Amino acid sequence: MKILLVEDDENLAFMLSENLEIEGYEVTRLTKGEDVIPMLREIDFGVVLMDVDLGGERDGFDIAETVRKIYPELPIIFTTGKTHFRDTERGLRIGYVDYQKKPFGARELISRLTNLVGRKSTVEKEKHYVIKGFSFYPLNHLLYIDNVERKLTKSEAAFLTILCENLNNVVKKDDLTMRLWGDTDSYPKDHSMNNLTHRIRKYLEGNHYVELKTISKVGYRLVEK
């Protein structure tokens, strides 16, 4: 696998490169964050390993946010001495991100690399739906809107899966009810359906990619904006 290493400490970059290459990784080194996007366009990397405190006008977080807009699922590992919750939270909001706090050993970093890429591979293998900045992974019950992750309940994921399968088409309420709960007359279906649609609409609130519409007395339709 190819790793893009962004680190302005030349001694640390050399040490990391040597250790990663011994493990079989192919490493390309950069010292400036401004060079990341051009390099990503040139080479297909499996992961970006990036220092947060880069020299220049933009730090690692800024660069990663730009990367994420173009490459929504490229794994990024930040190497950093920053331990404040606000710093960690900012990085995690970017999505497909992990942290390696300095100082660290090569084995610790390699384990983190393996885990992050492994998690991404697991998600990639399942059927998923991507509509611009909207991404939904039914098996893992994960919804991403502008790379902000939300974990759905089993019933929410099942409901959204049916809508995504029929994107831009009306799904009849009776068909939804049958697929979600089966033919169980005692189940409070209408109340449950209303709760589901309310919660899904809340999750989609303010997004620029899809809209959940109610077709009066017929059913529902997930529409691409």
DRENLUMVEX-597423 format. One line per 8 residues: number of its first residue (from 1); their letters; for each residue x, y, z of N, C-alpha, C, CB. Coordinates in steps of 0.2 Angstrom, whole numbers, always signed. Each point is the difference from the previous one (the first is absolute). Glycine has a CB too. Layout:
N
NUM) A) X:Y:Z:X:Y:Z:X:Y:Z:X:Y:Z; ...
// end
This chain:
225
1) MKILLVED) +4:-6:+0:-4:+6:+0:+4:+6:+0:-9:-6:+6; +7:+11:-9:+4:+7:-1:-3:+5:+5:+2:-2:-12; +3:+4:+16:-1:+5:+5:+3:+7:-2:+0:-9:+9; -4:+14:-8:+2:+7:-1:+2:+3:+7:-7:+2:-10; +13:-1:+12:+2:+2:+6:+2:+8:+0:+5:-11:+2; -9:+15:+2:+1:+7:+0:+3:+2:+6:-10:+2:-8; +16:+0:+9:+4:+1:+6:+5:+5:-2:-3:-12:+5; +4:+17:-1:+5:+5:-1:+6:-1:+4:-9:+8:-3
9) DENLAFML) +9:-13:+8:+6:-1:+3:+4:-6:-4:-6:+3:+12; +11:-1:-15:+3:-4:-5:+3:-7:+4:+3:+10:-7; +0:-9:+13:+2:-6:+3:-5:-5:+2:+9:+7:+5; -15:-4:-3:-6:-5:+2:-2:-3:-6:-3:+7:+10; +2:-3:-16:-3:-2:-6:+5:-6:-3:-5:+11:-2; +11:-10:+3:+5:-5:-2:-1:-7:+4:+8:+9:-4; -8:-8:+10:-1:-6:+5:-7:-4:-2:+7:+6:+9; -12:-2:-10:-7:-3:-1:+0:-3:-7:-5:+9:+7
17) SENLEIEG) +8:-6:-12:+1:-3:-6:+3:-7:+0:+0:+12:-5; +6:-12:+8:+4:-6:+1:-4:-6:+3:+11:+7:+0; -14:-5:+5:-4:-5:+4:-6:-3:-4:+4:+5:+11; -7:+0:-14:-6:-2:-4:+2:-4:-7:-6:+10:+4; +11:-8:-7:+3:-4:-5:+2:-7:+1:+4:+11:-5; -1:-12:+11:+2:-7:+3:-6:-4:+0:+10:+5:+7; -16:-2:-5:-6:-4:+1:-4:-1:-7:-1:+5:+12; +4:-2:-17:-2:-2:-7:-5:+6:-3:+0:-12:+3
25) YEVTRLTK) +0:+18:+1:-4:+5:-3:+5:+4:-5:-7:+1:+11; +4:+3:-16:+3:+4:-4:-1:+7:+2:-1:-8:-10; +6:+12:+12:-1:+7:+3:+2:+5:-4:+2:-5:+11; -6:+10:-12:+2:+6:-4:+0:+6:+6:-5:-4:-11; +10:+8:+11:+1:+5:+5:-2:+7:-2:+8:-7:+6; -11:+11:-2:-1:+7:-2:+1:+4:+7:-8:-2:-10; +10:+8:+9:+1:+4:+6:-5:+6:+0:+12:-3:+0; -15:+4:-5:-5:+6:+0:-7:-2:-2:+9:+7:-4
33) GEDVIPML) -14:-5:+8:-7:-2:-1:-2:+2:-7:-2:+1:+12; +4:+5:-14:-2:+2:-7:+1:-4:-6:+2:+11:+5; +3:-16:-4:+2:-5:-5:-5:-6:+0:+12:+4:+1; -16:-5:+4:-4:-6:+1:-5:-2:-5:+1:+2:+12; -5:+3:-14:-5:-1:-5:+3:-1:-7:-8:+7:+6; +13:-4:-8:+3:-1:-7:+3:-8:+0:+3:+13:-1; +0:-15:+7:+3:-6:+0:-6:-6:+0:+10:+5:+7; -15:-3:-3:-6:-5:+0:-3:-1:-7:-2:+3:+12
41) REIDFGVV) +2:+2:-16:-2:+0:-7:+4:-4:-4:-5:+11:+1; +12:-11:+1:+5:-4:-5:+0:-7:+2:+6:+10:-1; -7:-12:+8:+1:-7:+2:-6:-2:+4:+13:+2:+0; -14:-8:-1:-6:-3:+4:+3:-3:+7:-7:-3:-11; +6:+7:+16:+2:-2:+7:-5:-4:+3:+8:+10:+1; -6:-14:+4:-5:-4:+4:-1:+3:+7:+4:-10:-5; +1:+15:+7:-1:+3:+6:+4:+6:+0:-3:-10:+6; +1:+16:-2:+4:+6:+1:+2:+0:+7:-6:+6:-9
49) LMDVDLGG) +13:-6:+11:+2:+1:+6:+3:+7:+1:+3:-12:+1; -6:+16:+3:+1:+7:+0:+1:+3:+7:-6:+1:-11; +11:+3:+11:+2:+4:+6:-6:+6:+1:+13:-3:-1; -15:+4:+7:-5:+6:+0:+4:+6:+0:-8:-7:+7; +14:+8:-4:+3:+6:+1:+5:+1:-6:-1:+0:+12; -2:+1:-18:+4:+1:-6:+3:+7:+0:-6:-9:-6; +11:+10:+3:+2:+7:-1:-4:+3:-6:+12:-2:+4; -12:+9:-4:-4:+3:-5:-7:+3:+2:+5:-8:-8
57) ERDGFDIA) -9:+10:+4:-6:+4:+2:-5:-5:+2:+3:+9:-8; -3:-15:+6:-6:-5:+1:+3:-6:+4:-6:+4:-10; +2:-6:+16:+3:-5:+3:-3:-7:-2:+0:+7:+10; +1:-12:-7:-2:-7:-3:-8:+0:+0:+11:-5:+4; -14:+8:+1:-8:-1:+0:-2:+4:-7:+0:+0:+13; +2:+6:-14:-2:+3:-6:+1:-4:-6:+3:+11:+5; +3:-14:-6:+2:-4:-6:-5:-6:+0:+12:+4:+0; -13:-7:+5:-4:-6:+0:-8:+2:-2:+8:-5:+9
65) ETVRKIYP) -10:+10:-6:-7:+2:-2:-1:+2:-8:-1:+5:+11; +7:-3:-14:+0:+1:-7:+0:-7:-4:+6:+11:+2; -2:-15:+1:+1:-7:-3:-7:-4:+1:+12:+0:+3; -15:+1:+2:-7:-4:+1:-5:+2:-5:+3:-1:+12; -3:+8:-14:-5:+2:-5:+1:-3:-7:+0:+11:+6; +7:-13:-7:+1:-3:-7:+0:-8:+1:+7:+11:-3; -4:-13:+8:+1:-7:+1:-4:-2:+7:+11:+0:-6; -18:-1:+5:-4:-1:+6:+2:-6:+5:-9:+6:-7
73) ELPIIFTT) +12:-11:+4:+1:-6:+4:+8:-2:+1:-11:-4:-4; +15:+9:+2:+7:-2:+1:+2:+1:+7:+2:+4:-11; +1:-10:+14:+2:+0:+7:+5:+5:+2:-3:-12:+1; +3:+16:+4:+5:+4:+3:+2:-1:+7:-5:+9:-8; +11:-10:+9:+3:+0:+7:+4:+6:+2:+0:-13:-1; -3:+17:+6:+4:+6:+2:+5:-3:+5:-10:+8:-2; +16:-5:+1:+6:-1:+6:+0:+7:+3:+7:-9:-6; -8:+9:+13:+0:+7:+3:+2:-1:+7:-9:+3:-8
81) GKTHFRDT) +11:+3:+11:+1:+0:+7:-6:+4:+3:+12:+0:-1; -17:+2:-3:-6:+3:+3:-4:-5:+3:+0:+9:-9; -2:-8:+16:-4:-4:+3:-7:+3:+3:+10:-6:+3; -11:+12:-5:-6:+3:+2:-6:-3:-3:+6:+11:+2; -12:-11:+1:-6:-4:-3:-2:+4:-6:-3:-4:+12; +3:+11:-12:-2:+4:-6:+4:-2:-6:-4:+9:+8; +10:-10:-7:+5:-2:-6:-2:-7:-2:+9:+7:+4; -10:-12:+0:-2:-7:-2:-7:+0:-3:+7:-4:+10
89) ERGLRIGY) -12:+8:-7:-6:+0:-3:+0:+3:-7:-5:+1:+12; +9:+4:-13:+0:+3:-7:+2:-5:-5:+2:+11:+5; +3:-15:-3:+3:-5:-5:-5:-6:-1:+11:+3:+4; -14:-5:+1:-5:-6:+0:-6:+2:-5:+4:-4:+11; -6:+11:-11:-6:+2:-4:+2:-1:-7:-3:+8:+9; +9:-8:-11:+2:-1:-7:-2:-6:-3:+9:+8:+2; -9:-14:+2:-2:-6:-2:+6:-4:-3:-11:+4:-2; +10:-11:+4:+6:-5:-2:+6:+3:+2:-6:-4:-10
97) VDYQKKPF) +6:+6:+17:+6:+3:+3:+2:-4:+6:-3:+11:-5; +10:-11:+6:+2:-3:+7:+6:+5:+2:-3:-12:-3; +5:+11:+9:+5:+4:+3:+6:-4:+3:-9:+8:+3; +15:-6:-4:+6:-3:+3:+3:+6:+3:+2:-10:-9; -2:+9:+16:+3:+6:+4:+8:-1:+0:-11:+1:+7; +14:+4:-7:+8:+0:+0:+1:+1:+8:+2:+5:-12; +4:-8:+14:+4:-5:-4:-3:-7:-1:+10:+7:+4; -8:-11:-9:-3:-6:-1:+6:-5:-3:-12:+5:-1
105) GARELISR) +10:-11:+2:+5:-5:-3:-3:-3:-7:+3:-3:+12; +2:+1:-16:-2:-2:-7:-6:-6:+1:+12:+3:-4; -11:-7:+8:-5:-6:+1:-7:+3:+1:+9:-8:+4; -9:+12:+1:-7:+3:+2:-3:+4:-6:+4:+1:+11; +0:+2:-15:-2:+4:-6:-3:-5:-5:+8:+9:+2; -4:-15:-4:-2:-5:-4:-6:-3:+2:+12:-2:-3; -13:+0:+9:-6:-3:+2:-6:+5:-1:+6:-6:+9; -5:+13:-8:-6:+4:-1:-1:+1:-8:+3:+6:+10
113) LTNLVGRK) +2:-6:-14:-1:-1:-7:-4:-6:-2:+11:+6:-2; -9:-11:+4:-4:-7:-1:-7:+1:+2:+11:-7:+1; -12:+9:+5:-7:+1:+2:-5:+4:-4:+5:-2:+12; -2:+8:-13:-4:+5:-4:-1:-2:-7:+5:+9:+7; +0:-12:-11:-2:-2:-6:-4:-6:+0:+11:+4:-4; -10:-8:+9:-5:-6:+0:-7:+2:+1:+10:-7:+5; -11:+12:-1:-7:+2:+1:-3:+3:-6:+3:+3:+12; +1:+1:-16:-2:+2:-6:-2:-5:-5:+7:+10:+2
121) STVEKEKH) -3:-15:-2:-1:-6:-5:-6:-4:+2:+12:-1:-2; -14:+1:+8:-6:-4:+2:-6:+4:-2:+6:-5:+10; -6:+12:-9:-5:+4:-3:-1:+0:-7:+2:+7:+10; +4:-7:-14:+0:+0:-7:-3:-6:-3:+10:+7:+0; -10:-13:+3:-2:-6:-3:-8:-1:+0:+11:-5:+4; -14:+9:+0:-7:-1:+1:-3:+5:-6:+0:-3:+12; -6:+2:-14:-4:+4:-4:-1:+6:+3:-6:-9:-5; +7:+15:+2:-2:+6:+3:-2:+5:-5:+9:-2:+8
129) YVIKGFSF) -11:+8:-6:-4:+5:-4:+4:+7:+1:-11:-6:+0; +13:+9:-6:+4:+6:+1:-4:+5:-5:+11:-6:+3; -13:+12:+0:-3:+5:-4:+3:+6:+2:-11:-6:-1; +17:+8:-3:+4:+6:+2:+2:-1:+7:-6:+7:-9; +4:-2:+13:+3:+0:+7:-4:-4:+5:+4:+11:-2; -9:-15:-1:-4:-5:+4:+2:-7:-1:-10:+8:-1; +12:-12:+6:+2:-6:-1:-3:-5:+6:+11:+4:-5; -14:-10:+3:-3:-4:+4:+2:-7:+0:-10:+8:-1
137) YPLNHLLY) +12:-11:+6:+3:-7:+0:-5:-4:+5:+12:+4:-2; -17:-8:-2:-5:-3:+4:+2:-5:+5:-7:+2:-10; +12:-6:+8:+3:-6:+4:+2:+3:+7:+3:-7:-10; +1:+12:+10:+3:+3:+6:-5:+5:+3:+11:-2:-5; -17:+4:+2:-4:+5:+2:+3:+7:+1:-6:-9:+6; +10:+10:-11:+4:+7:+0:-2:+4:-5:+9:-6:+5; -11:+12:-3:-2:+6:-5:+5:+5:+1:-12:-3:+1; +14:+6:-7:+5:+5:+0:-3:+6:-4:+10:-8:+1
145) IDNVERKL) -10:+14:+2:-2:+6:-4:+5:+5:+1:-12:-3:+1; +15:+5:-7:+6:+4:+0:+5:-3:+5:-7:+10:-3; +8:-16:+3:+5:-4:+4:-1:+0:+8:+8:+3:-9; -14:-1:+11:-2:+0:+7:-3:-7:+1:-1:+13:+1; +3:-17:+3:-3:-7:+1:-5:+0:+5:+11:-4:-3; -16:+0:+1:-6:-1:+5:-1:-8:+0:-5:+12:-2; +4:-15:+7:-2:-7:+1:-7:+0:+1:+11:-3:+5; -14:-1:-10:-7:-1:+0:-2:-6:+4:-1:+6:-11
153) TKSEAAFL) -6:-6:+13:-2:-6:+3:-2:-5:-6:-5:+6:+10; +4:-13:-8:-2:-5:-5:-6:+2:-4:+5:-9:+8; -10:+11:-5:-6:+2:-4:+1:+6:-4:-7:-5:+9; +11:+10:-7:+1:+6:-4:+4:-2:-6:+0:+7:+10; +5:-11:-9:+4:-2:-6:-4:-4:-5:+10:-1:+8; -14:-4:-5:-4:-4:-5:-5:+5:-4:+0:-10:+8; -3:+15:-4:-4:+5:-4:+3:+4:-5:-6:+0:+10; +12:+2:-8:+4:+4:-5:+3:-4:-6:+3:+8:+10
161) TILCENLN) -2:-14:-9:+3:-5:-5:-6:-1:-5:+7:-6:+8; -13:+5:-6:-5:+0:-5:-1:+6:-4:-6:-8:+8; +6:+14:-5:+0:+6:-4:+5:+1:-5:-5:+5:+10; +12:-7:-7:+5:+1:-5:+0:-5:-6:+7:+4:+10; -10:-10:-9:+0:-5:-5:-5:+3:-5:+2:-10:+8; -7:+14:-6:-5:+3:-5:+1:+7:-1:-8:-9:+4; +14:+12:-4:+1:+7:+0:-4:+3:-6:+12:-2:+5; -15:+8:-3:-4:+4:-5:-6:-3:-1:+10:+4:-5
169) NVVKKDDL) -12:-10:+7:-6:-4:-1:-4:+0:+6:+5:-7:-9; -12:+6:+9:-4:+0:+5:+0:-7:+3:-8:+9:-5; +8:-10:+11:+0:-7:+4:-7:+1:+3:+13:-2:+1; -17:-3:-2:-7:+0:+3:+1:-2:+7:-6:-3:-10; +1:+7:+14:+1:-1:+8:-2:-8:+2:-4:+12:+1; +0:-15:-5:-2:-7:+2:+6:-4:-2:-12:+2:-3; +16:-1:-2:+6:-4:-2:+6:+1:+5:-3:+1:-12; +3:+6:+15:+5:+1:+5:-2:-4:+6:+2:+12:-5
177) TMRLWGDT) -8:-11:+7:-2:-4:+6:+1:-7:+0:-9:+9:+2; +8:-12:-8:+1:-7:+0:+7:-2:+0:-10:-1:-7; +14:+5:+4:+7:-2:+0:+4:+1:+7:+0:+3:-12; -3:+2:+16:+3:+2:+6:-3:-4:+6:+1:+11:-4; -7:-13:+4:-3:-3:+5:-4:-7:-1:+0:+11:+5; -1:-12:-12:-4:-6:-1:-7:+2:+1:+9:-8:+3; -13:+3:-4:-8:+0:+0:-2:-1:+7:-1:-3:-12; +3:+8:+17:-2:-1:+7:-5:+5:+2:+11:-5:+2
185) DSYPKDHS) -18:+3:-2:-5:+5:+1:+1:+4:+7:-8:-7:-8; +10:+3:+13:+1:+3:+6:+5:+5:+1:-5:-10:+4; +10:+11:-9:+5:+4:+1:-2:+8:-2:+8:-10:-3; -6:+14:+7:-3:+7:-1:+4:+3:-6:-3:+2:+12; +1:-4:-18:+4:+2:-6:+0:+7:-1:-2:-11:-5; -4:+14:+5:+0:+8:-2:+4:+4:+4:-11:-2:-4; +11:+1:+11:+4:+3:+5:+7:-1:-1:-9:-1:+8; +11:-5:-10:+7:-1:-1:+3:+3:-6:-2:-11:+6
193) MNNLTHRI) -2:+11:-11:+2:+3:-7:+1:+7:+1:-6:-9:-6; +1:+12:+10:+1:+7:+1:+6:+2:+4:-13:+1:-1; +14:-5:+6:+7:+1:+3:+6:+0:-4:-6:-5:+10; +6:-1:-14:+6:-1:-5:+1:+6:-5:-2:-12:+1; -4:+14:-4:+1:+6:-4:+2:+6:+3:-9:-5:-7; +6:+6:+13:+2:+6:+4:+8:+0:+1:-12:+1:+5; +14:-7:-3:+8:+0:+2:+4:+0:-6:-3:-7:+10; +1:+4:-15:+4:+1:-6:+0:+7:-3:-2:-12:-3
201) RKYLEGNH) -3:+15:+3:-1:+7:-2:+5:+4:+4:-12:-1:-4; +12:+0:+11:+4:+4:+4:+8:-1:-2:-9:-1:+10; +11:-5:-11:+6:-2:-2:+2:+4:-7:+0:-11:+6; -5:+11:-10:+2:+3:-7:-1:+8:+0:-4:-11:-5; +2:+14:+11:-2:+7:+0:+6:+4:-2:-8:-2:+9; +7:+7:-13:+5:+4:-3:+5:-2:-5:-1:+5:+11; +1:-12:-13:+5:-2:-4:-2:+2:-8:+2:-10:+8; +3:+10:-12:-1:+2:-7:-1:-5:-5:+6:+10:+3
209) YVELKTIS) -7:-16:-1:+1:-6:-5:-7:-4:-1:+12:-1:+4; -16:+0:+2:-6:-4:-1:-5:+3:+4:+7:-11:-2; -13:+9:+1:-6:+2:+3:-5:-5:+1:+2:+12:-4; -5:-13:+10:-5:-6:+1:-7:+4:-1:+8:-7:+8; -12:+5:-13:-6:+3:-1:-6:-5:+2:+5:+7:-9; -10:-5:+11:-6:-4:+2:-5:+1:-6:+1:+1:+12; -3:-6:-15:-5:+0:-5:-7:-2:+3:+9:-3:-9; -13:+8:+9:-6:-1:+4:-4:-6:-1:-1:+13:+0
217) KVGYRLVE) -1:-17:+5:-4:-6:-1:+3:-5:-4:-10:+7:+2; +16:-6:-4:+4:-5:-4:+6:-3:+3:-4:+6:-10; +9:-2:+12:+6:-3:+3:+5:+6:+0:-3:-11:-5; +10:+9:+4:+5:+4:+1:+5:+0:-6:-1:-1:+12; +5:+6:-13:+5:+0:-6:+6:+4:+3:-9:+0:-9; +15:-3:+8:+6:+3:+1:+2:+3:-7:+3:-8:+10; -2:+15:-10:+1:+3:-6:+7:+4:+0:-12:+2:-1; +16:-3:-4:+6:+3:-1:-1:+7:-2:+6:-11:-3
225) K) -3:+16:+7:-1:+7:-2:+4:+2:-6:-1:+2:+13
// end
